[in-house]
Amino acid sequence: MEKSLIDYLKEIPDHRSPHGQRPPLWLVLLIIIMGMMSGYWGYRQLGRFVERHRTELISRLKIPCARVPSYSAIRRVMINLDYEELQIVFNQWSKQYSIIPSNEWISLDGKSIKNTVSNYDQAQQNFINCVSAFAHQRRLVLGVKMMENKRESEIPVVRDLINLLDLTGFEVPVEQWSLYGQGYFILIEELI
């Protein structure tokens, strides 16, 4: 039996203080995901998403005591979230849907997570980067891997993600030609 995204989100440990009543972590994460999928980026926009869709969220998600997460609760969760734990449960969940035909094109790319930037005004800034594998025809994120830019380069993380998802034999558009040699498309075997 397949597990739902909610089942997987419930596996992420809640490291928040047990004092006070609050929505469970899985619910906050689910609402953040729903908001981002709807084009709401950033803490304030996600707070607006919750307020705009409050009644529907309470009804559909059966939120007890009508306690939807506030802007500040969303912000605290995003700042303190262990992205490694989120990455693990996301990859486990997405694996259920990632049977990939051999003619599929896969893009691998990294994006920084804005709220993780430290020393933003210095040359030695640090942030967490989310590298994702995206299947074009299916329009599906196959998996993600987090990295800290001060500790490692995106290239070994891409290799790890390729191995994790068993993506050998697929064509991949390459962003940085100088890193990979000739041609815009390469076969995954060349990378590993």
Residue pairs with C-beta under 8 A, 6 or more apart in sequence:
2 96
3 93
3 96
5 30
5 33
5 93
6 26
6 30
8 89
8 90
8 92
8 93
9 25
9 26
9 29
9 30
9 89
10 24
10 26
11 89
12 25
12 26
12 29
12 82
12 85
12 86
12 89
13 82
13 85
14 24
14 25
15 80
15 82
16 22
16 25
16 76
16 77
16 80
21 65
21 67
22 67
22 69
22 73
23 63
23 67
23 68
23 69
23 73
25 77
27 61
27 63
27 69
28 69
28 73
28 74
28 77
29 77
29 81
29 86
30 61
31 46
31 49
31 50
31 57
31 61
31 68
31 69
31 74
32 46
32 74
32 77
32 78
34 49
35 45
35 46
35 49
35 50
36 46
38 49
40 46
40 48
40 49
42 114
43 71
43 74
43 75
43 78
43 115
44 71
46 71
46 74
47 70
47 71
47 74
50 57
50 68
50 69
50 70
50 71
50 74
54 68
57 63
57 68
58 66
58 68
69 77
75 115
78 115
79 115
83 113
83 116
83 128
83 130
83 146
84 146
87 130
87 144
87 145
87 146
90 143
90 144
91 143
91 144
91 164
94 140
94 141
94 142
94 143
95 143
97 140
98 135
98 140
98 142
98 143
98 165
100 106
100 135
100 138
100 142
100 167
100 170
101 137
102 169
102 170
103 137
104 135
104 136
104 137
104 138
104 170
105 135
105 136
105 137
105 170
105 171
105 172
105 173
106 133
106 134
106 135
106 136
106 142
106 167
106 170
106 171
106 172
106 188
107 133
107 134
107 136
107 172
107 173
108 131
108 132
108 133
108 134
108 158
108 161
108 162
108 172
109 131
109 132
109 134
109 175
110 129
110 130
110 131
110 132
110 147
110 154
110 157
110 158
111 129
111 130
111 132
112 127
112 128
112 129
112 130
112 149
113 127
113 128
113 129
113 130
114 127
116 127
116 128
117 125
117 126
117 127
118 125
118 126
118 127
119 125
119 126
124 150
126 148
126 149
126 150
127 148
127 149
128 146
128 147
128 148
128 149
129 146
129 147
129 148
129 149
129 154
129 157
130 144
130 145
130 146
131 144
131 145
131 146
131 147
131 154
131 157
131 158
131 161
132 141
132 142
132 143
132 144
132 145
132 161
133 141
133 142
133 143
133 144
133 161
133 162
133 165
133 167
134 140
134 141
134 142
135 141
135 142
142 165
142 167
143 161
143 164
143 165
144 161
145 157
145 160
145 161
145 164
147 154
147 157
155 179
158 191
159 191
159 192
161 167
162 168
162 188
162 191
162 192
163 192
167 188
168 188
168 189
168 192
169 187
169 188
169 189
170 187
170 188
171 185
171 186
171 187
171 188
172 185
172 186
172 187
172 188
172 191
173 184
173 185
174 180
174 183
174 184
174 185
174 186
177 183
177 184
180 186
180 190
180 191
